[in-house]
Amino acid sequence: MYKRTLRAGIIVGVVGILSMLFTNLFAQTFGTVSFDGTTAFYVILTQMHLLAAVGCLPFSAALISAALVMRHLDAVTVRATPPAEQQSGVKRAG
């Protein structure tokens, strides 16, 4: 489970970074900063693009942190589990 979470966090982070890098190119090609009645679609598109970069990076950090915590808890649980012989309560003669 933590591998999928880590992979998703990395992908979301890369999308956020690429979105931030291409903001200027995007704004020049599709975006607009002024609103008039004919460009409502482009105003909404520009705002969604700008908010995506701001939202992707913290969400990416949260996913990666959660994946690391899950991996740590898996490792601690495996170390804390006693061997099968001790769990059954049967003692070996010898």
Residue, then its C-alpha position, 0 to 999 in steps of 0.5 A: m500500500y505504501k508503494r502506491t501512496l509513495r508513487a502517487g505522491i511523487i506523481v502529484g509533486v512532479v505535476g505541481i512542479l511542471s505546472m509551476l515551471f510552465t505557468n508563464l508559457f501557459a499564461q501567454t498561450f491560454g490564460t488571461v488576467s483580466f475579465d471581460g464577458t467573452t473570456a470567462f472560460y479563460v479566466i477560470l482556466t487560468q485560476m485553475h492552473l494557478l491553484a493546481a500548482v499551489g495545491c499539488l505540492p502540499f498534497s504531494a508532501a502529505l502523500i509521501s510522508a504518509a507512505l514513509v510512516m506506513r513503511h516504518l509502521d510495517a517494519v516495526t510491526v514485523r520486528a515486534t511479532p514473535p516467531a511462530e514457535q512462541q506464538s503457538g505456546v508449544k515448547r520443543a523438547g530438546 
